[in-house]
Amino acid sequence: MTTHDDDSPWLTVREAAARAKVGRNWIYDAVRAGRLRAVRIGARDIRVHVTWLDAWLAAATLINPDAPGDDVPIPLAFSGRARR
């Protein structure tokens, strides 16, 4: 298994899942459903930009949406919906 290159903003599905603390299938499902933006490299490999992943996580806030933390900017490029 390779480790993430800290200089690269691109994450493998495994790295994205680890960062989000979810299973790889959650990442694949979110990409398939259009909730998480990703790029396909070749026939099989998928990469997720770290800002896309962070925006997806921030948009999925369902617990205590009024809690402190509103000062954290969310990228405007995100257009997905939170999973319920």
C-alpha positions as CSV (number, residue, x, y, z in Angstrom):
1,M,0.0,0.0,0.0
2,T,1.3,3.4,-0.9
3,T,1.1,6.4,1.4
4,H,-0.2,9.8,0.4
5,D,2.3,12.3,-0.9
6,D,1.8,15.4,1.3
7,D,2.7,17.7,-1.6
8,S,-0.2,16.4,-3.8
9,P,-3.8,17.5,-3.2
10,W,-5.1,14.4,-5.0
11,L,-6.2,11.4,-2.9
12,T,-6.9,7.8,-3.8
13,V,-10.2,6.4,-2.8
14,R,-8.4,4.6,0.1
15,E,-6.8,7.9,1.2
16,A,-10.1,9.8,0.9
17,A,-11.9,7.2,2.9
18,A,-9.2,7.3,5.6
19,R,-9.3,11.2,5.7
20,A,-13.1,11.2,6.0
21,K,-13.1,8.2,8.4
22,V,-15.6,6.3,6.3
23,G,-15.4,3.1,4.3
24,R,-14.3,3.1,0.7
25,N,-17.8,2.1,-0.4
26,W,-19.1,5.5,1.0
27,I,-16.6,7.3,-1.3
28,Y,-17.5,5.2,-4.3
29,D,-21.3,5.6,-3.6
30,A,-20.9,9.4,-3.2
31,V,-19.0,9.7,-6.5
32,R,-21.4,7.5,-8.4
33,A,-24.4,9.5,-7.0
34,G,-22.8,12.8,-8.0
35,R,-22.5,14.0,-4.4
36,L,-18.7,13.9,-4.4
37,R,-16.6,15.3,-7.2
38,A,-13.8,13.0,-8.5
39,V,-11.7,12.4,-11.6
40,R,-11.1,9.1,-13.3
41,I,-7.5,8.3,-14.3
42,G,-7.5,5.5,-16.9
43,A,-10.1,2.8,-16.8
44,R,-10.2,2.1,-13.1
45,D,-8.4,4.7,-10.9
46,I,-10.3,7.5,-9.2
47,R,-8.8,10.6,-7.5
48,V,-10.5,13.0,-5.2
49,H,-9.1,16.5,-4.7
50,V,-8.7,17.2,-1.0
51,T,-10.8,20.4,-1.2
52,W,-13.6,18.5,-2.9
53,L,-13.6,15.9,-0.1
54,D,-13.5,18.6,2.6
55,A,-16.4,20.4,1.0
56,W,-18.4,17.2,0.8
57,L,-17.9,16.6,4.5
58,A,-18.8,20.1,5.4
59,A,-21.9,20.0,3.3
60,A,-23.0,16.8,5.0
61,T,-23.4,18.5,8.4
62,L,-26.6,17.1,9.8
63,I,-25.8,17.1,13.6
64,N,-25.9,20.5,15.3
65,P,-25.8,22.7,12.2
66,D,-25.9,25.8,14.4
67,A,-22.9,24.8,16.5
68,P,-19.7,26.9,16.4
69,G,-17.7,26.4,13.3
70,D,-19.5,28.6,10.9
71,D,-16.3,30.6,10.4
72,V,-14.8,27.8,8.4
73,P,-15.1,28.6,4.7
74,I,-16.8,26.1,2.4
75,P,-15.6,26.1,-1.2
76,L,-18.3,27.5,-3.5
77,A,-17.6,24.9,-6.2
78,F,-19.4,22.2,-4.3
79,S,-22.8,21.4,-5.6
80,G,-23.6,18.0,-4.0
81,R,-26.3,17.2,-1.4
82,A,-25.8,15.7,2.0
83,R,-26.8,12.0,2.5
84,R,-29.5,11.3,5.0
